[in-house]
Structures are given as structure tokens and as C-alpha cells.
Amino acid sequence: MPELKQINFTRGVPAVESFPIDDVIDAAKSVLNEHGRTMLQYGPSFGFLPLREWVARWKGVKTEQVLMGNGSLQLLDFLCWHMLKPGDVVYTEAPSYDRSITLFRRHGADVVGIPLDSDGPNIEALEQELARRSPVLFYLIPDFQNPSGATCSGEKRRRLAEMSEKHGFLMVEDAPYRPLRYRGKEEPTILELAPKKTLHMSSFSKLIGPGPRVGFMIGDPELLKNVARIAEDTYICPSYLAHGIAYEWCRRGLLDPQIERLKALYAPRLDACLAALERHMPEAQATRPDGGFFLSVTLPEGVLTTAVRAAASRRRLNLADGTAFFPSEGGERFLRLPYCALTPGEIEEGVRRLAATVEEVASA
Ligand SMILES: Cc1ncc(COP(=O)(O)O)c(C=O)c1O
């Protein structure tokens, strides 16, 4: 019997076939000819100036509001070095991106999860928590959230803006999936609604690829100067080589067509995942995102992700640990399904195996 192919519903990585390799090669050659001396030298810790200027125009902000780094996650680490001391309170959505939760913990933060509804953080729970203690930071992923796939409504974004003003906390808006909207209407960013109370972060990892490690933060220039100082003390400057290539690639007008290509590649994968869930697990409580990399499923009462993960591996289906996405309790029945790096055929087969596994565990 031929061996069953392994299907990985584990990591939220881009599809390798999405990488614009030839365009990156062309951009690299040409930009090294023009800016080679700058790109192979140390430079200011804010990053390669032409790229900062390009990102500022793209996002409609001033250049001094843009800090470029080696990926966005490390910039979050630098922000934590600047803002957090052990015992400080950080709110995240529950669930949230597991690596960010780990990072806040590493800085000694007391990480408090605010339950996430399908349209953003639960406002009553947030008000109750704020009545007890305000956070230093509230880390949010408002667009096509990792891991749930939820998008925060416009109304909740406005409430969050008001609440941050009233209670004096900084919102960190992590938005790497925002450009990947396959349908529906875009909401304003939290940065647009509360510019003084928001640090927006995003990245080229989901647009060009994670390999170049090009990410950025947008916000108050004075705050960014402090973050950049920590960046300088850590790595002197980010990779000007990667920044130069990303800059040239953007300058050539390749970002918009690449986003369209990504949407054309990923939207059918989301649809395949939703259709497979409908077909094989019609009772499943699944989110129905309009973009991004993820959807999530809440398993039936009494069926735990740990048991499903163990049984799924016997069917050569890899699933992620749901509890890692929850800062405190919860997540025992939570399952994240990253669909972008799988073909529609693999998605169909993966969901079929998942449904069979859930049935096996439920009837055990
Ligand atoms: C919400 C979120 N933030 C940050 C990152 C990491 O981004 P970068 O590659 O820019 O460090 C990811 C990657 O999966 C992510 O999902």
C-alpha cells in the first residue's frame, strides 16, 4: 500500500510557490549596482532610508514615523525592552499569536487574555479587566487574526480607541495579514483611529516572503527613537542588504500585482477549507474569515485538542496545540487551521482526516 502523505495544519507559513523569486533576483542586481556601498555598510538603526520613505508613502505617514527592522517580531521584543518591567500587565486577545505571548512572558509581563469574539475583543470582559488593572500594552491583531481568523469590527475599533485614551494604555496593532483581504470591506486601522495611542506593526513576510526578514513599526517618532536605540545596542543596524532589495522591488511597482497574485492563490484555498468543513464536519463551529492565513474550529463539547492531535498523527495529520494560543486558561478545544501553504486537494484531504479523527475521539 502506498504510504499516506503527511498533511501539516501546523505552521502559518506562506506558500513557497507565492515567492516572486525572479523579480527579487532582478531587483537585487539592480539595487546593488546603484546602492551597493550603502547596502553593504552599517547604517542608522532606523533602516535603509529609501525603504522607510517608500513605506511612509504607502502607509500615508511621515518618514520619521517608520522604523524598519529584521522582521516585525523582533521590533516587538525591542519595544518590550523599552516599555516593560517584570510584573507589568500586558493584555492580549485570547487566543493570540503564541510567539508574542511567549515574548511578553520572557519580559516578565503578567499576560492577561481578553476573550475574543468573532468581531473582536469582548468589550464587557475588557471593561471588567480595566476596572481591576490597566495594562501597559494591549497587543491586538485586528485583521484576520492569528490564530482565530477573526476581524475586529469598526465599532469595536472605535471603542478600543476611546478606551485607550481614557485608561492611558498603548495599543500595539499587529497587522501583517491586513493586505490579504479576499472579500468584504476594509475597516480603518486602529492607528488611524487613535494615532497617539497606537503602535502599528507589519511586515513583508507575508508579501515577499519571511526569508528577507523585513518588518516595520509605525508610530510616535519619540517612542520609535527609544526602540531604535535598543535595536542599535542589539544589532547595530538591521540588514541593509534585505532592505535595499525590498525597496527596489517595491519601487518597481511589484507590490500591488503581488498582492493580487497572493489573493488569487489563497482565496480558493480558504474556500476549499470552508467547503471541506461544510462537507465533512457540518456541525463544526468554525470561523469564516474574509482573508488572511487562518481559520479556527472549536471542537465539540468533551473532545479535547490534545486527544485529537495524538489520534490525528496516526492518520499522518499534524495539528498545532490549541492551548499555546491562550495566555491563561482555555484553548482545550481550539484548533487553528492554516490553509495557505496547502493545495485545495491537501486541504480537502486534511479536513477529511480531521473529521474522521474527531469522530473517533468523540466515540472513544
Ligand atoms: C500576527 C503575527 N505577527 C508577527 C509575525 C512575525 O512577523 P515577522 O516575520 O515580520 O517577524 C507573524 C508571523 O506569523 C504573525 O502571525
The ligand as a MOL file (V3000), in Angstrom:
LIG
                    3D

  0  0  0     0  0            999 V3000
M  V30 BEGIN CTAB
M  V30 COUNTS 16 16 0 0 0
M  V30 BEGIN ATOM
M  V30 1 C 0.4800 38.0920 13.9950 0
M  V30 2 C 1.8950 37.9270 13.5890 0
M  V30 3 N 2.7930 38.8400 13.9500 0
M  V30 4 C 4.0900 38.7360 13.6060 0
M  V30 5 C 4.5440 37.6740 12.8650 0
M  V30 6 C 6.0010 37.5970 12.5200 0
M  V30 7 O 6.2860 38.5160 11.5450 0
M  V30 8 P 7.7620 38.8010 11.0290 0
M  V30 9 O 8.1300 37.7360 10.0690 0
M  V30 10 O 7.6640 40.1480 10.4120 0
M  V30 11 O 8.6800 38.8150 12.2230 0
M  V30 12 C 3.6490 36.6890 12.4520 0
M  V30 13 C 4.1220 35.5280 11.6680 0
M  V30 14 O 3.4740 34.5360 11.5090 0
M  V30 15 C 2.2880 36.8110 12.8340 0
M  V30 16 O 1.3680 35.9030 12.5030 0
M  V30 END ATOM
M  V30 BEGIN BOND
M  V30 1 1 1 2
M  V30 2 1 2 3
M  V30 3 2 2 15
M  V30 4 2 3 4
M  V30 5 1 4 5
M  V30 6 1 5 6
M  V30 7 2 5 12
M  V30 8 1 6 7
M  V30 9 1 7 8
M  V30 10 2 8 9
M  V30 11 1 8 10
M  V30 12 1 8 11
M  V30 13 1 12 13
M  V30 14 1 12 15
M  V30 15 2 13 14
M  V30 16 1 15 16
M  V30 END BOND
M  V30 END CTAB
M  END
